[in-house]
Amino acid sequence: MRVDVITIFPDYFGPLSLSLIGKARGSGLLDLEVHDLRTWTSDVHRTVDDTPYGGGPGMVMRPEPWGQALDAVGPGTLIVPSPVGKPFTQADAQALASLDHLIFACGRYEGIDQRVIDDAAARMPVLEVSLGDYVLFGGEVAVIVIMEAITRLLPGVLGNADSLTEESHAAGLLEAPVYTKPASWRDRDVPDVLRSGDHGRIARWRRDQSLLRTAARRPDMMAAYPPSSLDKADRKT
Ligand SMILES: N#Cc1c(-c2ccc3ccn(Cc4ccccn4)c3c2)n[nH]c1N
């Protein structure tokens, strides 16, 4: 997978050289390049922003540098993190993980001139996404989150691919609690069922825990959980 990131803060992406993403880059599974938007400015001050038409607070990112940057690195699938974007989901990560070339546009200030998105959409797929209902300073942190969600789905990145099928959000429920040694810690014991060696009983316990957690914390996921996977006894109203 080829990924181009365009930003005015390239140093924000140091974390993408670490851990499993760093290994994916080193092994060639992920070809990632971070570009400084100011590369495509032409004035002595390398200006990337200006005042908003119609007035209002803050500054808006100018279209000219963005247009030239996207001309240079595109075409591909353009992902624009934004407070007004579609909520980013595991399904989005799975869909994006199957693509060959992603381009991330990291906005700052009050956002990117809308004509940049409209112009790009005329020649490549564009996805405006939001991480959640809160406001960040810019798109960089969102790109790091989205890149983790996508990269862990790339074949060969995670040693144990089984973990991808059972994890939260992939199966439609929250994961059950996890435990490791010691069996007793500060007078708190690991549930006996997990030490029973009875894999069928363990699987049923984990599913029950997942259903309880999801019902308590994410009624929205519970409501969307496929009815075929639940008999009446399972569904907690
Ligand atoms: N994804 C995501 C985001 C963002 C986000 C993403 C990109 C930009 C570019 C500028 N700003 C600041 C800003 C402040 C006020 C109005 C508009 N924009 C961003 C914020 N905030 N919250 C999310 N879940």
The ligand as a Tripos MOL2 file, in Angstrom:
@<TRIPOS>MOLECULE
LIG
   24    27     1     0     0
SMALL
NO_CHARGES

@<TRIPOS>ATOM
      1 N1        -10.9300   13.9650   12.0590 N.1       1 LIG1
      2 C1        -11.1810   14.8210   12.8120 C.1       1 LIG1
      3 C2        -11.4910   15.7980   13.7820 C.ar      1 LIG1
      4 C3        -11.1150   17.1430   13.9020 C.ar      1 LIG1
      5 C4        -10.3290   18.0020   12.9700 C.ar      1 LIG1
      6 C5         -9.8020   17.4820   11.7810 C.ar      1 LIG1
      7 C6         -9.1480   18.3150   10.8900 C.ar      1 LIG1
      8 C7         -9.0200   19.6790   11.1830 C.ar      1 LIG1
      9 C8         -8.4650   20.7920   10.4940 C.ar      1 LIG1
     10 C9         -8.6320   21.9140   11.2880 C.ar      1 LIG1
     11 N2         -9.2670   21.5370   12.4250 N.ar      1 LIG1
     12 C10        -9.6070   22.4370   13.5210 C.3       1 LIG1
     13 C11       -10.9770   23.0130   13.3430 C.ar      1 LIG1
     14 C12       -11.4960   23.7590   14.3420 C.ar      1 LIG1
     15 C13       -12.7530   24.3060   14.2000 C.ar      1 LIG1
     16 C14       -13.4520   24.1080   13.0470 C.ar      1 LIG1
     17 C15       -12.9000   23.3440   12.0790 C.ar      1 LIG1
     18 N3        -11.6440   22.7930   12.2090 N.ar      1 LIG1
     19 C16        -9.5290   20.1930   12.3930 C.ar      1 LIG1
     20 C17       -10.1770   19.3520   13.2870 C.ar      1 LIG1
     21 N4        -11.6470   17.6160   15.0200 N.ar      1 LIG1
     22 N5        -12.3460   16.6340   15.6140 N.ar      1 LIG1
     23 C18       -12.2840   15.5170   14.9010 C.ar      1 LIG1
     24 N6        -12.8970   14.3160   15.2170 N.pl3     1 LIG1
@<TRIPOS>BOND
     1     1     2 3
     2     2     3 1
     3     3     4 ar
     4     3    23 ar
     5     4     5 1
     6     4    21 ar
     7     5     6 ar
     8     5    20 ar
     9     6     7 ar
    10     7     8 ar
    11     8     9 ar
    12     8    19 ar
    13     9    10 ar
    14    10    11 ar
    15    11    12 1
    16    11    19 ar
    17    12    13 1
    18    13    14 ar
    19    13    18 ar
    20    14    15 ar
    21    15    16 ar
    22    16    17 ar
    23    17    18 ar
    24    19    20 ar
    25    21    22 ar
    26    22    23 ar
    27    23    24 1
@<TRIPOS>SUBSTRUCTURE
     1 LIG1         1 GROUP 0 **** ****
